[in-house]
Amino acid sequence: PESAVIELRRAVRDLGCLGAVVRTTGLRLPLGHKFYDPIYREAESLGCAVAVHGTNGADELASGAFETFTEVHTVSFPVGMFVQFSNMIYQGVPARFPKLRLAFLEVGSTWLPYWLDRMDEHWEKRGAIETPSLKQRPSDCVREHPIFLALKPTRPCCRRRYAMSARIISSTPPTFRTGTASSRTICATPRSARISPTRPRIGSCT
């Protein structure tokens, strides 16, 4: 992490990068661990984003018995995201770094209402014992912090599902449009925390 902090600072200040991307697999520890706090602290200070992107770690994500790329990619890509998203929220990364912008890329958004409902249930039962860093329901944490989902709703059926997810997830309607005329950026955050439409955005449709 200490070396990553130096590189992140160089990338943002010297090279003009807008943030960093980290994989969901191949890590020493899950991303919610305090081992990574120096990186999050620096990203928050620099005002840049930290994005999490899925990978095809078949053996690590219960996909090792599959024989096709289709099966591995279908399962391991989102499951890796679920693992890191759950750990980061339960371990209170947004609470420890309230201005840190987090993005979870290329797994859509329709999973989020289901997953947050499941996380809320477990937090209500055991959160005080097992996740003391998270002082509120996971769904409230996601709504109140700058956490973004990047998605690409290209088919009409996908657009309907994404629009439904936006209504469920967000405390206020999405505030800007990108991509096709009927597609929207889905932001699980209050309006005050969203990135300005005039700047490059984490979470924009491409």
Backbone torsions as a table, in degrees:
resi	resn	phi	psi	omega
1	PRO	NA	-37.7	-179.7
2	GLU	-63.7	-40.1	177.0
3	SER	-69.3	-36.6	178.5
4	ALA	-64.6	-34.7	177.4
5	VAL	-61.8	-44.3	179.4
6	ILE	-62.2	-43.4	-178.6
7	GLU	-69.8	-37.9	178.0
8	LEU	-63.0	-43.4	179.1
9	ARG	-62.2	-43.0	178.4
10	ARG	-63.9	-43.3	-177.5
11	ALA	-63.5	-40.2	-177.2
12	VAL	-79.2	-48.7	-174.2
13	ARG	-77.4	-40.4	-174.5
14	ASP	-93.6	-34.0	-174.1
15	LEU	-105.0	-9.8	177.2
16	GLY	78.3	19.7	178.3
17	CYS	-69.8	151.1	-177.5
18	LEU	-93.3	-7.9	-179.3
19	GLY	170.8	-166.0	-178.3
20	ALA	-129.1	155.6	176.8
21	VAL	-122.1	136.5	178.5
22	VAL	-127.0	145.1	179.7
23	ARG	-77.7	160.9	177.6
24	THR	-86.9	-15.1	-177.1
25	THR	-126.3	169.4	178.4
26	GLY	77.4	17.1	-176.4
27	LEU	-96.9	153.5	177.4
28	ARG	-67.8	-40.7	-179.1
29	LEU	-140.7	157.4	176.4
30	PRO	-64.2	157.1	-167.7
31	LEU	-70.8	-12.1	176.8
32	GLY	-83.1	-7.0	-176.9
33	HIS	-70.3	145.8	-178.7
34	LYS	-66.8	-10.8	172.8
35	PHE	-52.9	-33.7	-176.4
36	TYR	-93.3	2.0	-175.6
37	ASP	-56.9	-36.3	178.0
38	PRO	-58.1	-34.9	178.9
39	ILE	-68.6	-45.9	-179.1
40	TYR	-65.2	-38.3	179.4
41	ARG	-63.2	-42.6	179.8
42	GLU	-68.6	-41.7	178.8
43	ALA	-62.3	-40.9	177.5
44	GLU	-63.7	-41.5	179.4
45	SER	-65.2	-39.6	-179.4
46	LEU	-77.2	-17.0	-177.1
47	GLY	75.6	22.4	-179.3
48	CYS	-104.1	168.1	-177.2
49	ALA	-94.9	153.5	168.3
50	VAL	-116.9	118.5	-177.3
51	ALA	-108.6	139.9	176.5
52	VAL	-106.8	129.1	-176.4
53	HIS	-127.2	135.3	-177.4
54	GLY	-68.4	156.8	175.1
55	THR	-138.4	168.2	-176.7
56	ASN	-99.6	70.0	179.3
57	GLY	-90.8	79.1	-171.7
58	ALA	-55.4	-50.7	-175.8
59	ASP	-67.9	-27.6	-177.2
60	GLU	-85.2	-17.9	-170.9
61	LEU	-126.0	39.6	173.1
62	ALA	60.8	26.5	179.2
63	SER	-115.4	10.1	-173.3
64	GLY	-65.1	-22.2	-178.5
65	ALA	-87.4	-8.0	-179.6
66	PHE	-70.7	153.8	-177.9
67	GLU	-114.2	-2.3	-179.9
68	THR	-128.5	152.5	176.2
69	PHE	-62.0	-37.8	-179.5
70	THR	-55.6	-46.0	-179.2
71	GLU	-67.8	-45.4	-178.9
72	VAL	-61.8	-47.1	-177.0
73	HIS	-66.9	-40.1	179.5
74	THR	-58.7	-41.8	-174.1
75	VAL	-90.7	-52.3	-168.4
76	SER	-72.6	-32.3	-177.4
77	PHE	-61.5	-54.3	178.2
78	PRO	-72.8	-34.9	-178.7
79	VAL	-61.7	-40.4	175.7
80	GLY	-58.9	-38.3	178.0
81	MET	-67.8	-41.1	178.7
82	PHE	-59.6	-40.8	-179.1
83	VAL	-60.1	-52.0	-175.6
84	GLN	-72.7	-39.0	177.6
85	PHE	-59.5	-48.2	-178.5
86	SER	-60.5	-46.0	-177.7
87	ASN	-65.4	-41.9	-178.5
88	MET	-66.2	-39.4	-179.5
89	ILE	-74.3	-49.6	-178.8
90	TYR	-59.6	-37.5	-178.1
91	GLN	-86.3	5.6	168.9
92	GLY	76.0	29.9	177.7
93	VAL	-58.8	-48.0	177.9
94	PRO	-62.2	-32.3	179.6
95	ALA	-70.9	-38.3	-179.9
96	ARG	-73.5	-29.4	-178.1
97	PHE	-130.8	75.8	-170.0
98	PRO	-63.8	-20.8	179.8
99	LYS	-99.1	0.9	-179.7
100	LEU	-72.1	125.6	176.9
101	ARG	-87.9	122.3	178.6
102	LEU	-114.5	141.2	177.3
103	ALA	-131.3	141.6	177.3
104	PHE	-120.6	112.4	-162.0
105	LEU	-102.6	140.2	165.6
106	GLU	63.8	33.6	169.8
107	VAL	-125.3	18.1	179.1
108	GLY	72.9	-160.5	-179.4
109	SER	-137.5	-11.6	-173.0
110	THR	-68.9	-16.7	176.5
111	TRP	-73.9	-22.2	-167.8
112	LEU	-67.7	-44.2	178.1
113	PRO	-58.5	-44.6	178.1
114	TYR	-61.9	-46.4	-174.4
115	TRP	-68.6	-39.4	178.8
116	LEU	-68.2	-35.8	176.3
117	ASP	-61.9	-42.0	178.0
118	ARG	-66.5	-43.1	178.6
119	MET	-64.3	-40.9	178.0
120	ASP	-58.6	-44.5	-179.0
121	GLU	-59.7	-45.2	-179.5
122	HIS	-69.5	-36.8	178.3
123	TRP	-64.8	-40.0	-180.0
124	GLU	-64.3	-31.9	-178.6
125	LYS	-82.1	-40.7	-169.8
126	ARG	-135.9	6.4	-174.8
127	GLY	-60.0	-41.5	-177.8
128	ALA	-62.2	-29.3	-178.5
129	ILE	-88.5	-45.3	-168.3
130	GLU	-101.5	-22.9	-179.3
131	THR	-130.5	62.7	-175.1
132	PRO	-64.4	-19.3	179.3
133	SER	-74.5	-17.9	179.8
134	LEU	-100.3	107.3	-173.6
135	LYS	-92.6	0.1	-178.5
136	GLN	-141.0	168.9	178.6
137	ARG	-59.3	144.1	178.1
138	PRO	-53.1	-40.3	-179.2
139	SER	-63.5	-37.8	177.4
140	ASP	-69.2	-38.1	177.6
141	CYS	-59.4	-44.5	-178.3
142	VAL	-67.7	-37.5	179.5
143	ARG	-66.9	-33.6	-169.4
144	GLU	-95.4	-2.5	-178.6
145	HIS	-122.4	159.5	-177.5
146	PRO	-75.0	77.0	179.5
147	ILE	-115.7	129.4	-171.9
148	PHE	-126.1	151.1	173.9
149	LEU	-116.4	135.0	175.7
150	ALA	-103.1	132.8	-175.8
151	LEU	-148.0	165.9	-176.9
152	LYS	-138.7	80.5	-177.5
153	PRO	-78.0	94.3	-174.7
154	THR	-96.9	-27.7	-179.1
155	ARG	-99.5	148.4	-178.5
156	PRO	-55.2	-40.7	-179.0
157	CYS	-64.4	-36.0	178.4
158	CYS	-66.9	-40.0	-179.2
159	ARG	-60.4	-40.7	179.7
160	ARG	-63.8	-42.8	-179.3
161	ARG	-66.0	-41.5	179.9
162	TYR	-64.6	-41.0	179.1
163	ALA	-62.5	-40.3	177.7
164	MET	-62.8	-43.5	179.7
165	SER	-62.4	-38.1	-179.2
166	ALA	-61.4	-40.6	-179.7
167	ARG	-66.8	-36.8	-178.3
168	ILE	-73.3	-43.7	-171.8
169	ILE	-76.2	-46.9	-165.4
170	SER	-90.0	141.4	177.4
171	SER	-75.6	-19.1	175.1
172	THR	-137.1	156.4	-178.5
173	PRO	-63.6	154.5	174.5
174	PRO	-56.5	144.3	-170.1
175	THR	-104.8	-5.4	177.7
176	PHE	-149.8	157.4	-177.3
177	ARG	-113.5	147.2	172.7
178	THR	-145.0	171.6	176.7
179	GLY	70.3	-138.8	-178.0
180	THR	-71.3	166.3	-173.3
181	ALA	-60.2	-30.3	-175.1
182	SER	-104.6	5.9	-179.2
183	SER	-96.9	151.1	-179.7
184	ARG	-134.2	151.9	169.3
185	THR	-75.0	131.3	179.3
186	ILE	-99.5	117.3	-178.4
187	CYS	-121.5	120.7	179.1
188	ALA	-88.8	50.8	-176.8
189	THR	-144.5	157.9	173.6
190	PRO	-66.5	159.4	-175.0
191	ARG	-57.6	-37.0	-175.8
192	SER	-64.5	-21.4	-176.0
193	ALA	-96.5	-6.5	-173.8
194	ARG	-75.4	155.2	179.2
195	ILE	-75.6	140.9	-179.4
196	SER	-60.1	137.2	178.6
197	PRO	-61.6	-17.5	-177.5
198	THR	-83.8	-9.0	-178.6
199	ARG	-108.9	160.4	173.0
200	PRO	-57.0	137.6	-169.0
201	ARG	-119.3	140.2	161.5
202	ILE	-82.6	130.8	177.8
203	GLY	103.9	2.9	-178.8
204	SER	-83.0	148.1	174.3
205	CYS	-72.2	140.8	-178.9
206	THR	-123.2	NA	NA
